[in-house]
Amino acid sequence: MTDNSSTTWIKASASSGAGQCVEMRRRAGGVDVRDSKHPEAPALSFTNAEFAAWLDGAKKGEFDHLA
């Protein structure tokens, strides 16, 4: 999933550095998410609207029971 308009992959500042995190990048029309332990594996791709909906739910604590 490569396109020239993609930004660099980023991780949350709370990542442990032990490879137990996900990385994200903005691309044209959305956001890609991948497992930092397997960067060569396919990334999940979300539209801007899908990612915004997930982020809104995360901010509201809707997924806290999964942690």
OpenMM code with the backbone's topology and positions (N, CA, C; nanometers):
from openmm import Vec3, app, unit

residues = "MET THR ASP ASN SER SER THR THR TRP ILE LYS ALA SER ALA SER SER GLY ALA GLY GLN CYS VAL GLU MET ARG ARG ARG ALA GLY GLY VAL ASP VAL ARG ASP SER LYS HIS PRO GLU ALA PRO ALA LEU SER PHE THR ASN ALA GLU PHE ALA ALA TRP LEU ASP GLY ALA LYS LYS GLY GLU PHE ASP HIS LEU ALA".split()
positions = [
    Vec3(0.0838, -0.1157, 0.0000),
    Vec3(0.0000, 0.0000, 0.0000),
    Vec3(0.0888, 0.1225, 0.0000),
    Vec3(0.1469, 0.1515, -0.1086),
    Vec3(0.2381, 0.2641, -0.1153),
    Vec3(0.1842, 0.3670, -0.2138),
    Vec3(0.1832, 0.4894, -0.1742),
    Vec3(0.1570, 0.5972, -0.2682),
    Vec3(0.2454, 0.7148, -0.2311),
    Vec3(0.2745, 0.7959, -0.3274),
    Vec3(0.3708, 0.9042, -0.3072),
    Vec3(0.3210, 1.0138, -0.2155),
    Vec3(0.1909, 1.0157, -0.1838),
    Vec3(0.1389, 1.1209, -0.0977),
    Vec3(0.1321, 1.0776, 0.0487),
    Vec3(0.1810, 0.9579, 0.0797),
    Vec3(0.1791, 0.9101, 0.2177),
    Vec3(0.2826, 0.9835, 0.3011),
    Vec3(0.2498, 1.0056, 0.4251),
    Vec3(0.3446, 1.0643, 0.5181),
    Vec3(0.4230, 0.9515, 0.5843),
    Vec3(0.5169, 0.9854, 0.6697),
    Vec3(0.5953, 0.8836, 0.7382),
    Vec3(0.5108, 0.8153, 0.8455),
    Vec3(0.5480, 0.6940, 0.8803),
    Vec3(0.4805, 0.6187, 0.9863),
    Vec3(0.5134, 0.6815, 1.1206),
    Vec3(0.4146, 0.6896, 1.2097),
    Vec3(0.4353, 0.7438, 1.3439),
    Vec3(0.3815, 0.6464, 1.4479),
    Vec3(0.4356, 0.6558, 1.5687),
    Vec3(0.3887, 0.5765, 1.6831),
    Vec3(0.3516, 0.6713, 1.7948),
    Vec3(0.2674, 0.6253, 1.8846),
    Vec3(0.2317, 0.7047, 2.0014),
    Vec3(0.3540, 0.7227, 2.0908),
    Vec3(0.3622, 0.8350, 2.1574),
    Vec3(0.4758, 0.8599, 2.2461),
    Vec3(0.4764, 0.7648, 2.3650),
    Vec3(0.3628, 0.7017, 2.3955),
    Vec3(0.3551, 0.6070, 2.5072),
    Vec3(0.4042, 0.4671, 2.4682),
    Vec3(0.4444, 0.4468, 2.3439),
    Vec3(0.4927, 0.3151, 2.3015),
    Vec3(0.6132, 0.2753, 2.3839),
    Vec3(0.6201, 0.1476, 2.4167),
    Vec3(0.7242, 0.0997, 2.5075),
    Vec3(0.8604, 0.0848, 2.4417),
    Vec3(0.8668, 0.0824, 2.3111),
    Vec3(0.9938, 0.0592, 2.2449),
    Vec3(1.0248, -0.0890, 2.2325),
    Vec3(0.9392, -0.1738, 2.2876),
    Vec3(0.9586, -0.3188, 2.2810),
    Vec3(0.8846, -0.3788, 2.1621),
    Vec3(0.8385, -0.2952, 2.0718),
    Vec3(0.7697, -0.3439, 1.9536),
    Vec3(0.6250, -0.3797, 1.9763),
    Vec3(0.5671, -0.3349, 2.0855),
    Vec3(0.4278, -0.3663, 2.1161),
    Vec3(0.3398, -0.2460, 2.0879),
    Vec3(0.3379, -0.2048, 1.9632),
    Vec3(0.2580, -0.0875, 1.9303),
    Vec3(0.2175, -0.0928, 1.7839),
    Vec3(0.1320, -0.0048, 1.7481),
    Vec3(0.0936, 0.0109, 1.6087),
    Vec3(0.1509, 0.1423, 1.5580),
    Vec3(0.1650, 0.1494, 1.4289),
    Vec3(0.2109, 0.2709, 1.3633),
    Vec3(0.1010, 0.3171, 1.2691),
    Vec3(0.0929, 0.4463, 1.2475),
    Vec3(-0.0080, 0.5035, 1.1594),
    Vec3(0.0563, 0.6068, 1.0682),
    Vec3(-0.0081, 0.6257, 0.9539),
    Vec3(0.0336, 0.7336, 0.8638),
    Vec3(-0.0869, 0.7828, 0.7867),
    Vec3(-0.0845, 0.9102, 0.7575),
    Vec3(-0.1881, 0.9702, 0.6729),
    Vec3(-0.1497, 0.9428, 0.5281),
    Vec3(-0.2480, 0.9140, 0.4476),
    Vec3(-0.2297, 0.8993, 0.3040),
    Vec3(-0.3437, 0.9732, 0.2356),
    Vec3(-0.3364, 0.9850, 0.1071),
    Vec3(-0.4433, 1.0513, 0.0325),
    Vec3(-0.5749, 0.9792, 0.0598),
    Vec3(-0.6701, 1.0487, 0.1192),
    Vec3(-0.8018, 0.9926, 0.1426),
    Vec3(-0.8197, 0.9130, 0.2698),
    Vec3(-0.7162, 0.9006, 0.3531),
    Vec3(-0.7356, 0.8228, 0.4744),
    Vec3(-0.6123, 0.8032, 0.5586),
    Vec3(-0.6175, 0.6953, 0.6371),
    Vec3(-0.5108, 0.6622, 0.7320),
    Vec3(-0.4808, 0.5131, 0.7202),
    Vec3(-0.3519, 0.4777, 0.7203),
    Vec3(-0.3084, 0.3386, 0.7232),
    Vec3(-0.2609, 0.3067, 0.8638),
    Vec3(-0.2845, 0.1827, 0.9080),
    Vec3(-0.2432, 0.1363, 1.0406),
    Vec3(-0.1739, 0.0021, 1.0221),
    Vec3(-0.0579, -0.0163, 1.0875),
    Vec3(0.0135, -0.1436, 1.0777),
    Vec3(0.0734, -0.1826, 1.2120),
    Vec3(0.1073, -0.3087, 1.2243),
    Vec3(0.1739, -0.3643, 1.3420),
    Vec3(0.3229, -0.3320, 1.3315),
    Vec3(0.3776, -0.2659, 1.4309),
    Vec3(0.5186, -0.2256, 1.4241),
    Vec3(0.6133, -0.3455, 1.4253),
    Vec3(0.5676, -0.4600, 1.4759),
    Vec3(0.6516, -0.5797, 1.4767),
    Vec3(0.6614, -0.6435, 1.3387),
    Vec3(0.5673, -0.6130, 1.2517),
    Vec3(0.5623, -0.6725, 1.1178),
    Vec3(0.5350, -0.5649, 1.0123),
    Vec3(0.6268, -0.4705, 0.9964),
    Vec3(0.6009, -0.3596, 0.9039),
    Vec3(0.5876, -0.4032, 0.7582),
    Vec3(0.6359, -0.5227, 0.7254),
    Vec3(0.6252, -0.5717, 0.5878),
    Vec3(0.4870, -0.6297, 0.5573),
    Vec3(0.4099, -0.6587, 0.6602),
    Vec3(0.2751, -0.7144, 0.6424),
    Vec3(0.1805, -0.6063, 0.5901),
    Vec3(0.0693, -0.6473, 0.5305),
    Vec3(-0.0266, -0.5475, 0.4810),
    Vec3(-0.0800, -0.4591, 0.5939),
    Vec3(-0.1004, -0.3345, 0.5617),
    Vec3(-0.1578, -0.2394, 0.6574),
    Vec3(-0.3090, -0.2385, 0.6436),
    Vec3(-0.3759, -0.2010, 0.7493),
    Vec3(-0.5198, -0.1763, 0.7438),
    Vec3(-0.5392, -0.0338, 0.6943),
    Vec3(-0.6323, -0.0152, 0.6051),
    Vec3(-0.6584, 0.1181, 0.5496),
    Vec3(-0.7976, 0.1639, 0.5875),
    Vec3(-0.8065, 0.2871, 0.6346),
    Vec3(-0.9333, 0.3456, 0.6754),
    Vec3(-0.9538, 0.4771, 0.6019),
    Vec3(-1.0780, 0.5060, 0.5677),
    Vec3(-1.1075, 0.6376, 0.5120),
    Vec3(-1.0947, 0.7400, 0.6241),
    Vec3(-1.0896, 0.8656, 0.5873),
    Vec3(-1.0835, 0.9701, 0.6902),
    Vec3(-1.2047, 0.9622, 0.7824),
    Vec3(-1.3235, 0.9365, 0.7267),
    Vec3(-1.4456, 0.9286, 0.8081),
    Vec3(-1.4412, 0.8085, 0.9032),
    Vec3(-1.3941, 0.6943, 0.8551),
    Vec3(-1.3842, 0.5754, 0.9417),
    Vec3(-1.2865, 0.5994, 1.0566),
    Vec3(-1.1717, 0.6578, 1.0259),
    Vec3(-1.0720, 0.6823, 1.1298),
    Vec3(-1.1223, 0.7857, 1.2293),
    Vec3(-1.1903, 0.8882, 1.1809),
    Vec3(-1.2452, 0.9910, 1.2702),
    Vec3(-1.3492, 0.9300, 1.3641),
    Vec3(-1.4314, 0.8383, 1.3133),
    Vec3(-1.5324, 0.7733, 1.3975),
    Vec3(-1.4661, 0.6884, 1.5048),
    Vec3(-1.3614, 0.6156, 1.4683),
    Vec3(-1.2902, 0.5338, 1.5671),
    Vec3(-1.2227, 0.6237, 1.6716),
    Vec3(-1.1571, 0.7278, 1.6269),
    Vec3(-1.0890, 0.8186, 1.7190),
    Vec3(-1.1873, 0.8845, 1.8149),
    Vec3(-1.3034, 0.9224, 1.7672),
    Vec3(-1.4064, 0.9809, 1.8521),
    Vec3(-1.4484, 0.8808, 1.9602),
    Vec3(-1.4696, 0.7551, 1.9212),
    Vec3(-1.5067, 0.6518, 2.0180),
    Vec3(-1.3966, 0.6278, 2.1204),
    Vec3(-1.2718, 0.6295, 2.0746),
    Vec3(-1.1599, 0.6096, 2.1672),
    Vec3(-1.1514, 0.7241, 2.2674),
    Vec3(-1.1697, 0.8452, 2.2218),
    Vec3(-1.1663, 0.9613, 2.3119),
    Vec3(-1.2776, 0.9560, 2.4164),
    Vec3(-1.3902, 0.8985, 2.3790),
    Vec3(-1.5046, 0.8875, 2.4708),
    Vec3(-1.4956, 0.7640, 2.5609),
    Vec3(-1.3916, 0.6820, 2.5431),
    Vec3(-1.3738, 0.5650, 2.6288),
    Vec3(-1.4552, 0.4432, 2.5885),
    Vec3(-1.5095, 0.4446, 2.4678),
    Vec3(-1.5968, 0.3358, 2.4247),
    Vec3(-1.5256, 0.2015, 2.4102),
    Vec3(-1.3932, 0.2030, 2.4015),
    Vec3(-1.3179, 0.0791, 2.3822),
    Vec3(-1.2316, 0.0433, 2.5024),
    Vec3(-1.2452, 0.1170, 2.6110),
    Vec3(-1.1612, 0.0955, 2.7284),
    Vec3(-1.1728, -0.0470, 2.7832),
    Vec3(-1.2876, -0.1088, 2.7685),
    Vec3(-1.3068, -0.2452, 2.8207),
    Vec3(-1.2240, -0.3485, 2.7444),
    Vec3(-1.1671, -0.3117, 2.6306),
    Vec3(-1.0854, -0.4046, 2.5528),
    Vec3(-0.9402, -0.4076, 2.5994),
    Vec3(-0.9004, -0.3104, 2.6775),
    Vec3(-0.7597, -0.3025, 2.7219),
    Vec3(-0.7381, -0.3871, 2.8475),
] * unit.nanometer
topology = app.Topology()
chain = topology.addChain("A")
for resn in residues:
    res = topology.addResidue(resn, chain)
    for name in ("N", "CA", "C"):
        topology.addAtom(name, app.Element.getBySymbol(name[0]), res)
